[in-house]
């Protein structure tokens, strides 16, 4: 049976009691659906029944309701995590004071910018991934792609609700602009560079959902600490859905690695070319994709030394991920060590700056540690297969366009190299044109239930206790 909910916009924000807000969102909804039809998943996939998880409430019974539904009929709702009574501000100069239910006038511009920047990433990733269903390695993967897409759409609704409910005309105009910018558009691109990168193969998709969506997790965790309570509650609920996106990335890359290892054992070789000739992806190429997407995602945290980050922390707008684990929640007079290149770019030096100015770096370090969890699992699989290869995250100094190492030349292991060496060896560090051509040659759609493309292993289990060969998309 298809999911059929009575409410046009499922929500737990008492939308029916605010007719003005309801009318505003109902006016925005047709524009959203037009955008979804034009920039969402391409082709007749929109007319197919997809086995999707839909949030209809925040409780255990409602936040993950499964059923076949056509994507344009998906119920994009508005949900905030349950309110914490007597919640107080957990960091910064206003530590211990009651949180805000309305936007303080002096922070209106900064909060709007934070919400718009977060909101802009949600439709951007849908646009980046809109053609991928044509080359899906299985129905299981096609369904996961569409699940990610519709949830990014719901996360856009979450940010748009905040703009409409709390920022008046400015908010309504910003909400409209979120549908006017497009990923990769020369004249009107998305705000952040990573969300203008093409995602035209499934190695890029798995890498994006592992690394870039993990950045999204950390940005949401920082905003979930906000003294602006509606933003905090919105982000806390979004985090429950974001976990699936990273699951898709981690298990996707893991299945690629497993299939590569199987081919190595079948052929009794570690020769990358023979592995490629057999229609698989060699471990060295997996490492190149990791180098590309990890380094690109690091830039999303912003500069290591940031007056904006200091102001956001001081004013209670954006905290550190899991602020409770820190002892000092004010950090008024403390220092933090950061790395910077020496003046000649030939080395690295550590300098101390005020901790508040290093908040982007504090979050980024937590992100890197989180990324390493999946890398550890992949390496365990490789060692178990008896293969002498270790996947590694590249140095935070490698291929940076933001922060102190932007414009300097460092190898993936963090050592400085001359510019000409850096440029000549880049094809050996990130996917080259030949590498991408090989990946493109593998991207052939497989849609028979239970069947997999030859370059990826099947998943260990299906979705919601269904078998792997379940008809996740009715084509």
N, C-alpha and C positions, 0 to 999 in steps of 0.2 A: 504493500500500500504506500502511496505517496504521503509525505508529511503534509498535513493540512491544518494550519493554525488559524484560529478565529481572528486574531489581531493582525492588523496590517503591519504594525511595527511592534513586535514583542519587546517588552521593556519592564524594568522594575523601578522606574523613576517617576511613576504616577503621571505619565504623559497625558492621560485622558483628562486630568484635572487642570491642565494648562493649555487651554484651547489655542492661545496665540502661538505657543511653541509647537504645538501639534500641527497647526496649519503651516508654520514655517518649514517644518521637517517634511510634511507631506508635499509641499511645493518643491523641496530639494530632491525628493525621491525620484520623480520622473527624470530629472537631469542625471541622477546617479544611474538609473536603469539605462538611459541612453548611452552614458559612458560605458557601462558594463557591456552593452550590446556591441559597441564599436571597438572597445579596447580590452575587453575581457577575453576569455578563451575563444580562439578563432574557429570559424566553420560551424558545421551543424551539430557540434558537441553540445551547444546550448539547448538543443531540442531533445537531448537524450536524458534518460533517467540515471542519476548518479547516486551511489550509496554514500550519503553524506551525514556527518554529525552536525547537529544544529543546537544551538543554545536557546532554550525557551525560558529559563530561569537560572538563578545562581545556586540553587540547592543541588544536592547530589542526584536527584531524579531528573532535573530539568536541564542541567548545563550541557549534557551530552546525550541528545536524543537522536537515534539513528533511523534512517529510512531512505528509500529511493525518492529523489526529487529532481526536477529539472532546475538547472542553476538559476535561470531568471526568476523562478518561483521561490527560491531560497528566502527564508525569513531573516533578513539582516536586522537584528534587534539591538537594543541599547541596554546594557547591563553594567551596574556598578556592584562591586563587592559589598557585602553587608557592612553597615556603618558600625564603627567602633565607638561606643559611648565614652564620652569624656576623653577622647583622644587629644593628646597635646603635641606640640611641635617637637620633633625629636633631634634637632640639630640647629646650629647657627646662633645668631645673636638673639633670636626669639625663643630659644630652647625652653621648654616647659610651659609655654603659653598655649591657650586653646587654639586648635586649628581653625582655619577659615572656611566658612561655607559659601562665602561670596568673594569675589576678586577684590583685593585692596587696590584702590586707585593708583597708588604709587608703583605697583608691580604689574599693572594691567598689560603694558606693552611687552614686558619680558615673558610673562606667562603665555600671552598669545603667541609669541614667537616660538616658545618651546612646544606648544600644542600643534601649531601649524607645521613645524619641522617634523615632528613625530608623525602627524597625520599625512604628510606628503610622501613618506616612505611606503605607506600601505598600498595605495593604488599604483605606485611606481612599480612594485615587484610584480603585480598582476600584469601590467603592461610588458614588463621584461619577459614574462613567461608565457605570453599568450599563444605562441605557435608550438609549444612543446608537445602538445597532445598528438600532433602528427607523427612524432617519432618516439612515442612512449615504448619502453621495453616490455610492458605488460599492462593488462587491465588494472591490476593492483596498483601499479605506479601511476597510471592515468588518474585513478581515483584519488590517490594521495596528492597529486598535482592540483586537482580541482578542489580538494579539501583545503589545501593551503590558500588557494585563490579566493574561495568564498570567505574564509576567515580573515584574510587581509581586507576584504571588502567590509566585513563587520567591524574590524578595527578602525577603518576609515569612518564608519558611522559613529563609533565611540568618540572620536575626536571632533567630528562635526557636531555632535550633540553638545559637547562642551562649548564650542564656538557659538552655537545658536543660543544656548541657554544662559551664557554668562558674558558675552562680548557684544551684544547688540548688533548694530548695523555693520561695524567692523568685522564681527564674527561671521555674519552672513556673507559678506563679500569674500572673506578668506575661504569660507566653505565652498563658494562657487569657484574660486581660483584653484582649489585642490583638484577640480575636474578639468581645468583648462590647461594646466601643465601636463606634459607627457614625457615619459622616459625616452631619452635620446633625441628629443626634438631640438633642432638647431636653434630655433628662435625662442622657445619657451620650455626649457628642460626642467627636470626635477631638481630640487634644491641641492641635494647631496650627490657628489660625483659618482659614487658606487652605484647609485640607483639609475644611472644613465648607461651603465655597462650592458652590452648585449648578453642575454642568456639564451643562446640558440642551440645548446646541446645539453644532454642530461648530466654530464660531468660538471658543467657549470651550475646546473640547478641543484645538484646534491651539495656542491661546495658552497653555494650561496645559502642554502637552507641550514647548513652546518655552521658556517662562519658568520655570514651577514645577519641571519636571523638570530644568532647568538648575541651579536651586538645589540639587536633589538631587545633581546631579553634584558641585557644590562641597562639599556636606556630606560626601559619600563621599570626596572627595579629602582633606579634612581628617582624617577618621577613618582613611583609609588610611595616614596618617603616624603613627598611634598606636603607643605603646610596647607596647600589648597586642597581640601579634603575630597571634593568631587573628582579632581584629577587623580589623586592617590587611589581612590576606590575604583575608578575606571581602569587604571593600569594594573591593579592587583588582579582583577578578573581577566584582563587580556593575557596575563602571564600563564593562566591555566591553559589557554589555547596555543600560546607560543611554543609550549613544550613539544607539541606534535610536529611542528615545523622542523625543529632540531632533530627529532627522532627520524624524520624522513631523510635528513642529510646524513646523520651518523650511520644509519642502517644502509642507506643507499651506497655511500662510499665503502662501507664494510662489505657489501655484496659484490661490488666491483673488484675489491681486493681479493675476496674469496675466489671469485671466478678466475682472476689472473693466476692465483696460486694453483688452482686446479689444472689450468692449461700448462703451467710450468711443470707440474708433476706428470701430466700426460705425455708431454714432449721430452721430459727429462732435460730441460734447458732453462737458463736464465737470460738467454739472448733476447733483448727487447724486440728486435725485428722479427724473430721467429714467433714470438708471442703475438705480435701485431698481425702477422700473416695468418695466424690461426683465428683471428677475429676477436681478440681479447685486448685488454688494456694493461700494459706493463706497469710495474710499481714505480718506476722512475717518472712516468707520465702522471700518475696519481700525485706524486710529490710536487710536480710542476704546478698542477692545479691548486694544490694546497698553498704553495708559495704565492700564487697570484691572488687568490681570494682572501687569504689571511692578511696579507700586507695591505690589500685594498680596504678590508674591513677595519683595520687598525686606525685608519685615517678618520673613520666616523666618530671616534671619541674626541677629536679636536686636538688642539695644541697641548703639550705637556705642561706648559707654563701659560696659564689663562686667567686674565682678570675677570672675564665673564663667569667662568666656573667659580671663582672666589666669591663673586657677588651673588650668584645663585645659591651657594651654600650659606653665606652669611645671612641672606634674606629669607631662607627657608623654602626656596622654590624647588630646589633639586638637590637631593642628598647623595650619600654614597650607597652603593648596593648593600643591602643588609646592614643598615646603620647600627643596629643593636649590637653587632659584634665588635664595634670599636669602643674603646674606653673613654676617649675624649670626644664629646659631641659638639664642642664649640671650636676647638683648634684655633684659638685667638692668637696665641703667641708661639706656636710650634713650627718646626721646620721639617722639610722633607727632601731627601736626596734624589736628584734626577740626573740622568746622563745627557750630556751635550757633546757635540764634536768639538775638537780643538779648533783654533782659528784657521789653521792650515788644512783642516779636514783630514789630516793623516792619522788622527787618533781620537780617543774618547776621554772625556774628563767628567767627574761627578761634581756637581755644585748643589748647594742647598738653597731652597726657596721656601717662602711661607707655605705651610701645608694647604691652606685654602686655595692657593694658586695652582696646586698640583692635583686637584680633585679629578680631573680627566685622567691623569696617569694612574691614580689610585684605582679608579674603575677599570682602566685598561689592564692593569696587572691582574685583577680578579678575572677579567675576561680571558686572558692568556692561560691562566691556571685552569679555567673551565674548559677551554679548547683542548688542553692536554689530556683530558679524561678520555675523549674518543681516540686520540692518537695512541694512548697507552693500550686501549682495547685492540686497535688495529695491529699494533706491533706484537701483541700477545698472539694474535692469530698467525702472523707471519712467522714468529719463532716456533710456534707449534707445528707449522708446516716444514720446519727445518731449513728455511731460507735465510741467507745472510743479508738482510736488508732492514734498515730502520727508518721509518718515517719520522720526520722532525718538523716542528714549527720553525719557520725561518726567524732570524733575528728581528727584533722590533726596529732595527735600524735599516732594514732592507726595503728598497723601493718605496720610500715614504714621500708623500707630497704635502704632508701636514706635520708641523712640529719641528723640533730642532734639527732633525736629520733630513728634512726636505731639501733637495738640491745637492745632497752629498752622495757619495758613491760607496756603498757597502755591499759585500757579498751576502748570500743567505746565512752564512755562519757568523756574520757580524764584523768581519774584518774589512778594513778600508782597502779599496782598490782604485787604481787610476781610472779616470773617466773612460779612456779608450778600451781598457780591459772590461770595465763594467758594461759598456755598450756592446762589445763584441761577444760577451758571454751570456747576454740576457736570454738568448734562445735556448741556452742550456739550463736556465733557471726557471723560466715560466713557459707556458705552451707556445711553441713556435707555429708558424703557418703550416708546416708539415704535420706537426702534432695535431693541430685542430682539423686539418684535412682528414687525418686518420680517424679521429673521433667522429667527424661528420659522416665518414663512410660506414660507420657502425650504426648510425642512427636510423634504423628501419623499424617502422611501427609493427608491434606484435599485439594482437587483440584477441586471440583465442583464449578463453578462460583457462588459467593455470599454466599457460605457455610463457616462456621468458626469452628475451633476446639472448644471443650467444655470448654477449660481453658482460653479462651480469648474472649472479647466482639468484635463485629464488629466495624469498624471505623465510624466516624461521616459522612465522605464523601469519595468519590473516588478520583482518580488521574486525574487532568486536566479536571475537570467538568464531568468526566465519572461516571456512577453509581458504587456502590460497587460491584455489580454482573457482571461487565464488564469482558470480557475474556482477562485479562491482560497478561496471558501466554497461548499460543495456544498449548495445550498438545495433 
